[in-house]
Amino acid sequence: MKILIAILVALVAMVICIMPITKLMVQQGIKNKDKEWAPGVVYQAGRIRMRLQQYRSSGQILEKALEVFPKYKDAENAHFWIAICYEKTKRPDEAMKWYKKFVEKYPNHMWVDQAKRRMAMIEGQATPPG
């Protein structure tokens, strides 16, 4: 039991430390946007937050990354990740908007079928007007 508690304390401490680190990553990446390393740092900060299930802030970071670095190699994936973030934060209209952007902009991406399935799932959960 003591080991489990120690592990949980360590994980909480790690999460507490990672949040300000990812914030700093975003700030430095945007401040130094002309540096070769900057886009990767900002995109990774968003992905780290996503892995920690901090979907709201992850989506915001990834949207900022797309705004500042639209041609970065992970830009196409970021569209999908943002949609996931909105879906996880129970904002289906926003999720749908981003899934549609993803499917339209990257029709040959390996995740297109998954995006279409998720869109169908969201549509199936929508309450019909009336």
MODELLER restraints for C-alpha pairs under 7 A, 6 or more apart:
rsr = mdl.restraints
at = mdl.atoms
rsr.add(forms.Gaussian(group=physical.xy_distance, feature=features.Distance(at['CA:22:A'], at['CA:45:A']), mean=4.93, stdev=0.5))
rsr.add(forms.Gaussian(group=physical.xy_distance, feature=features.Distance(at['CA:25:A'], at['CA:41:A']), mean=5.98, stdev=0.5))
rsr.add(forms.Gaussian(group=physical.xy_distance, feature=features.Distance(at['CA:25:A'], at['CA:42:A']), mean=6.15, stdev=0.5))
rsr.add(forms.Gaussian(group=physical.xy_distance, feature=features.Distance(at['CA:25:A'], at['CA:45:A']), mean=6.28, stdev=0.5))
rsr.add(forms.Gaussian(group=physical.xy_distance, feature=features.Distance(at['CA:26:A'], at['CA:41:A']), mean=6.89, stdev=0.5))
rsr.add(forms.Gaussian(group=physical.xy_distance, feature=features.Distance(at['CA:26:A'], at['CA:42:A']), mean=4.82, stdev=0.5))
rsr.add(forms.Gaussian(group=physical.xy_distance, feature=features.Distance(at['CA:26:A'], at['CA:45:A']), mean=6.50, stdev=0.5))
rsr.add(forms.Gaussian(group=physical.xy_distance, feature=features.Distance(at['CA:29:A'], at['CA:38:A']), mean=4.25, stdev=0.5))
rsr.add(forms.Gaussian(group=physical.xy_distance, feature=features.Distance(at['CA:29:A'], at['CA:39:A']), mean=6.45, stdev=0.5))
rsr.add(forms.Gaussian(group=physical.xy_distance, feature=features.Distance(at['CA:29:A'], at['CA:41:A']), mean=5.97, stdev=0.5))
rsr.add(forms.Gaussian(group=physical.xy_distance, feature=features.Distance(at['CA:29:A'], at['CA:42:A']), mean=5.63, stdev=0.5))
rsr.add(forms.Gaussian(group=physical.xy_distance, feature=features.Distance(at['CA:30:A'], at['CA:38:A']), mean=6.84, stdev=0.5))
rsr.add(forms.Gaussian(group=physical.xy_distance, feature=features.Distance(at['CA:32:A'], at['CA:38:A']), mean=6.24, stdev=0.5))
rsr.add(forms.Gaussian(group=physical.xy_distance, feature=features.Distance(at['CA:39:A'], at['CA:69:A']), mean=6.08, stdev=0.5))
rsr.add(forms.Gaussian(group=physical.xy_distance, feature=features.Distance(at['CA:39:A'], at['CA:72:A']), mean=6.59, stdev=0.5))
rsr.add(forms.Gaussian(group=physical.xy_distance, feature=features.Distance(at['CA:42:A'], at['CA:65:A']), mean=6.07, stdev=0.5))
rsr.add(forms.Gaussian(group=physical.xy_distance, feature=features.Distance(at['CA:43:A'], at['CA:62:A']), mean=6.16, stdev=0.5))
rsr.add(forms.Gaussian(group=physical.xy_distance, feature=features.Distance(at['CA:43:A'], at['CA:65:A']), mean=6.06, stdev=0.5))
rsr.add(forms.Gaussian(group=physical.xy_distance, feature=features.Distance(at['CA:46:A'], at['CA:58:A']), mean=4.55, stdev=0.5))
rsr.add(forms.Gaussian(group=physical.xy_distance, feature=features.Distance(at['CA:46:A'], at['CA:61:A']), mean=5.22, stdev=0.5))
rsr.add(forms.Gaussian(group=physical.xy_distance, feature=features.Distance(at['CA:46:A'], at['CA:62:A']), mean=5.44, stdev=0.5))
rsr.add(forms.Gaussian(group=physical.xy_distance, feature=features.Distance(at['CA:47:A'], at['CA:58:A']), mean=6.72, stdev=0.5))
rsr.add(forms.Gaussian(group=physical.xy_distance, feature=features.Distance(at['CA:49:A'], at['CA:55:A']), mean=6.85, stdev=0.5))
rsr.add(forms.Gaussian(group=physical.xy_distance, feature=features.Distance(at['CA:49:A'], at['CA:58:A']), mean=5.15, stdev=0.5))
rsr.add(forms.Gaussian(group=physical.xy_distance, feature=features.Distance(at['CA:50:A'], at['CA:58:A']), mean=5.34, stdev=0.5))
rsr.add(forms.Gaussian(group=physical.xy_distance, feature=features.Distance(at['CA:55:A'], at['CA:85:A']), mean=4.79, stdev=0.5))
rsr.add(forms.Gaussian(group=physical.xy_distance, feature=features.Distance(at['CA:55:A'], at['CA:88:A']), mean=6.68, stdev=0.5))
rsr.add(forms.Gaussian(group=physical.xy_distance, feature=features.Distance(at['CA:55:A'], at['CA:89:A']), mean=6.60, stdev=0.5))
rsr.add(forms.Gaussian(group=physical.xy_distance, feature=features.Distance(at['CA:56:A'], at['CA:85:A']), mean=6.44, stdev=0.5))
rsr.add(forms.Gaussian(group=physical.xy_distance, feature=features.Distance(at['CA:56:A'], at['CA:89:A']), mean=6.56, stdev=0.5))
rsr.add(forms.Gaussian(group=physical.xy_distance, feature=features.Distance(at['CA:59:A'], at['CA:82:A']), mean=4.96, stdev=0.5))
rsr.add(forms.Gaussian(group=physical.xy_distance, feature=features.Distance(at['CA:59:A'], at['CA:85:A']), mean=5.52, stdev=0.5))
rsr.add(forms.Gaussian(group=physical.xy_distance, feature=features.Distance(at['CA:62:A'], at['CA:78:A']), mean=6.22, stdev=0.5))
rsr.add(forms.Gaussian(group=physical.xy_distance, feature=features.Distance(at['CA:62:A'], at['CA:82:A']), mean=6.58, stdev=0.5))
rsr.add(forms.Gaussian(group=physical.xy_distance, feature=features.Distance(at['CA:66:A'], at['CA:75:A']), mean=6.16, stdev=0.5))
rsr.add(forms.Gaussian(group=physical.xy_distance, feature=features.Distance(at['CA:76:A'], at['CA:106:A']), mean=6.98, stdev=0.5))
rsr.add(forms.Gaussian(group=physical.xy_distance, feature=features.Distance(at['CA:79:A'], at['CA:98:A']), mean=6.09, stdev=0.5))
rsr.add(forms.Gaussian(group=physical.xy_distance, feature=features.Distance(at['CA:79:A'], at['CA:102:A']), mean=5.53, stdev=0.5))
rsr.add(forms.Gaussian(group=physical.xy_distance, feature=features.Distance(at['CA:80:A'], at['CA:98:A']), mean=6.90, stdev=0.5))
rsr.add(forms.Gaussian(group=physical.xy_distance, feature=features.Distance(at['CA:80:A'], at['CA:99:A']), mean=6.22, stdev=0.5))
rsr.add(forms.Gaussian(group=physical.xy_distance, feature=features.Distance(at['CA:80:A'], at['CA:102:A']), mean=6.14, stdev=0.5))
rsr.add(forms.Gaussian(group=physical.xy_distance, feature=features.Distance(at['CA:82:A'], at['CA:98:A']), mean=6.77, stdev=0.5))
rsr.add(forms.Gaussian(group=physical.xy_distance, feature=features.Distance(at['CA:83:A'], at['CA:95:A']), mean=4.27, stdev=0.5))
rsr.add(forms.Gaussian(group=physical.xy_distance, feature=features.Distance(at['CA:83:A'], at['CA:96:A']), mean=6.92, stdev=0.5))
rsr.add(forms.Gaussian(group=physical.xy_distance, feature=features.Distance(at['CA:83:A'], at['CA:98:A']), mean=4.97, stdev=0.5))
rsr.add(forms.Gaussian(group=physical.xy_distance, feature=features.Distance(at['CA:83:A'], at['CA:99:A']), mean=5.63, stdev=0.5))
rsr.add(forms.Gaussian(group=physical.xy_distance, feature=features.Distance(at['CA:84:A'], at['CA:95:A']), mean=6.63, stdev=0.5))
rsr.add(forms.Gaussian(group=physical.xy_distance, feature=features.Distance(at['CA:86:A'], at['CA:92:A']), mean=6.60, stdev=0.5))
rsr.add(forms.Gaussian(group=physical.xy_distance, feature=features.Distance(at['CA:86:A'], at['CA:94:A']), mean=6.05, stdev=0.5))
rsr.add(forms.Gaussian(group=physical.xy_distance, feature=features.Distance(at['CA:86:A'], at['CA:95:A']), mean=4.82, stdev=0.5))
rsr.add(forms.Gaussian(group=physical.xy_distance, feature=features.Distance(at['CA:87:A'], at['CA:95:A']), mean=5.25, stdev=0.5))
rsr.add(forms.Gaussian(group=physical.xy_distance, feature=features.Distance(at['CA:92:A'], at['CA:122:A']), mean=6.49, stdev=0.5))
rsr.add(forms.Gaussian(group=physical.xy_distance, feature=features.Distance(at['CA:96:A'], at['CA:119:A']), mean=6.08, stdev=0.5))
rsr.add(forms.Gaussian(group=physical.xy_distance, feature=features.Distance(at['CA:99:A'], at['CA:115:A']), mean=5.89, stdev=0.5))
rsr.add(forms.Gaussian(group=physical.xy_distance, feature=features.Distance(at['CA:99:A'], at['CA:119:A']), mean=6.82, stdev=0.5))
rsr.add(forms.Gaussian(group=physical.xy_distance, feature=features.Distance(at['CA:103:A'], at['CA:112:A']), mean=5.78, stdev=0.5))
